[in-house]
Amino acid sequence: MVEKEFLYNILKADLEKYERVFLIIDRQESNLLAAFCNSNALRTSKYKVLILSPGEFPNGCCAERRQITKEDCNMFYQLYYMYEFSDRFRILSKENSYGNIWNLFDADILDIEDVFEAILF
């Protein structure tokens, strides 16, 4: 429980410093982290963005980033659902089994930049 409280305090401080905090989970190894880090949507975003991920960040990522452990990633994921945060803390993942924005991408209705622009907004 102490670790969860510690991560909660870190996240709380990050939310005060950044306008958007993204937890990127890519267990399917779909290259989501690299695609987001290298997107024009992120590069031209008006928001101060922090990306948290256990994955390897690509060179030239245009946002602040922090590599975290898989355990911390799971804890942040739990915090996302346990506590009420503003819409500034967001999870970026393709894991959900219900309809989401990735279905529009998979159906070629949106391209990847449209998806990232929508997620950043």
C-alpha positions in Angstrom: 0.0 0.0 0.0 2.9 2.4 0.7 4.1 2.0 -2.9 0.7 2.9 -4.3 0.5 6.0 -2.1 4.0 6.9 -3.3 3.0 6.6 -7.0 -0.2 8.5 -6.3 1.8 11.4 -5.0 4.2 11.3 -8.0 1.2 11.2 -10.3 -0.4 14.1 -8.4 2.8 16.2 -8.8 3.0 15.3 -12.5 -0.6 16.4 -13.1 0.3 19.8 -11.5 3.3 20.1 -13.8 2.0 18.7 -17.1 -1.2 19.4 -19.0 -1.4 15.8 -20.3 0.0 12.7 -18.7 -0.1 9.5 -20.9 0.4 6.0 -19.6 1.2 3.9 -22.7 0.7 0.2 -22.4 1.7 -1.9 -25.4 1.7 -5.5 -24.4 0.8 -6.5 -28.0 4.1 -4.9 -29.1 2.3 -2.9 -31.8 4.9 -0.1 -31.8 2.4 2.2 -30.2 4.9 4.1 -28.1 7.2 4.9 -31.0 4.3 5.9 -33.2 2.9 8.2 -30.6 6.3 9.7 -29.8 7.1 10.4 -33.4 3.6 11.6 -34.4 3.0 15.1 -35.9 0.0 15.3 -33.5 2.4 15.2 -30.5 5.0 17.4 -32.1 2.5 20.1 -32.8 0.4 19.7 -29.6 -0.2 22.8 -27.6 -0.1 20.8 -24.4 2.9 20.1 -22.1 2.9 16.3 -22.3 4.5 13.6 -20.1 4.6 10.0 -21.3 5.0 7.1 -18.9 5.8 3.7 -20.2 7.7 0.5 -19.4 8.7 0.3 -23.1 11.8 1.7 -24.8 11.4 5.2 -25.9 12.6 6.1 -29.4 15.3 8.6 -30.0 14.0 12.1 -30.7 10.7 11.8 -28.8 9.3 15.3 -28.7 7.7 15.1 -25.2 8.9 14.7 -21.7 9.1 11.0 -20.9 9.8 8.6 -18.0 10.5 5.0 -18.4 8.8 3.0 -15.6 8.8 -0.6 -14.5 6.1 -3.0 -15.5 5.1 -3.1 -11.8 4.7 0.6 -11.6 2.8 0.6 -14.9 0.3 -1.8 -13.4 0.0 0.4 -10.3 -0.5 3.5 -12.4 -3.2 1.6 -14.3 -4.9 0.7 -11.0 -4.6 4.3 -9.8 -6.3 5.5 -13.0 -9.4 3.4 -12.2 -9.3 3.8 -8.4 -9.0 7.6 -8.1 -10.9 10.4 -9.8 -8.4 12.4 -11.9 -9.1 15.1 -14.3 -9.1 14.2 -18.0 -5.4 15.1 -18.0 -4.3 11.5 -17.1 -4.9 9.2 -20.0 -4.2 5.6 -20.9 -3.1 4.9 -24.4 -3.4 1.2 -25.2 -5.0 -1.1 -27.8 -6.0 -3.7 -25.1 -9.6 -3.0 -24.7 -12.1 -5.6 -26.0 -14.9 -3.1 -26.5 -15.4 -0.4 -29.1 -12.9 2.4 -29.0 -11.1 4.8 -31.3 -8.8 2.0 -32.4 -11.7 0.3 -34.2 -12.0 3.4 -36.4 -8.3 3.2 -37.1 -8.6 -0.6 -37.9 -11.5 0.1 -40.2 -9.5 2.8 -42.1 -11.9 5.5 -41.1 -9.2 7.4 -39.2 -5.5 7.4 -39.9 -2.9 7.3 -37.1 -2.5 11.0 -36.9 -6.2 11.5 -36.6 -6.2 9.0 -33.7 -3.4 10.8 -31.9 -4.9 14.2 -32.4 -8.2 13.0 -30.9 -6.3 11.4 -28.0 -4.3 14.6 -27.3 -7.4 16.8 -27.4 
